[in-house]
Amino acid sequence: MSAVPDLLLNNGRTIPQFGFGVFQIKPDQTVAATSAALDAGYRHIDTAEMYGNEKEVGEAVARSAVNRGEVFITSKLNNGFHRPDDARREFDNTLAALGSDYVDLFLIHWPLPTRYGGDYVSTWKALEEFYHDGRARSIGVSNFQPHHLRRLHEECEITPAVNQIEVHPYLTQDEVRQFCADHQIRVEAWSPIAQGKVLDDPTIVEIARHVNKTPAQAVLRWHVERGDIVFPKSVTPSRIVENIDIFDFELSGEDVEAISALNRDERTGPDPDVFDYIPS
């Protein structure tokens, strides 16, 4: 297996292009799954306060033979704590849960434009504090659309390092990705295989057959070829190994275009302009 590439962020730091996501992994399964990922060569773990498994991610990293400094950990702010003082308290809780005095990347999980009077700017300015004091090595956002990003660009000091959005062959997100490219914001792809919906697509099946890989591997490689950061999830050790085994082949330009042409603007998750969920 070839090494996972590092990508340069707009603040001069780097981020592994391929990682392990723990969304919807139960806390009692997270240590084992994360440990399997670290053993398989993953060095980027993506969690969030709302996933409820930050503590278990921290335990897996602490138990691992891999040094903390070699593992890139991302977490995200809970939707219920956008007010600056709440965000400060919850960020402290994230560090305590992870058992670390810093996090490599901290994100606003959702813009929540219909909550908090539409004010995600003051939330972002709290994250800027975490960046300036060194406890967040990089900061970014998740599920932000161009008009959300434009407001941060106009009203805030720091440009987000990344924007984590839903991206897969049925939702290529060209407009958001172009805005991010224009402003040196890296795109991270969640739901990279559309919860499995794209794996039976005849175009993807044929491309996978041609490169002698599984459909999932072909789609994950498509993400990499387009320059996005991607982190599939699994609790199955063999699948965890299979997912990262995508750096010994390339797709042709024609293959990348054929997969991109499958776009339907079809989401598996919520619309960021109306999503307003706050955990009880």
Buried (B, 14 or more C-beta within 10 A) or exposed (E): EEEBBBBEBBBEBEBBBBBBBBBEBEBEEBBBBBBBBBBBBBBBBBBBBBBBBBBBBBBBBEEBEBEBEEBBBBBBBBBBBBBBEBBBEBBEBBBEBBBBEBBBBBBBBBBBBEBBEEBBEBBBBBBBBBBEEEBBBBBBBBBBBBEBBEBBBEEBEBBBBBBBBBBBBBBBBEEBBEBBEEBEBBBBBBBBBBEEBBBEBEBBBEBBEEBEBBBBBBBBBBBBBBEBBBBBBBBEBEBBBBBBBBBEEEBEEEBBEBBBEBBEEBBBBEEBEEBEEBEE
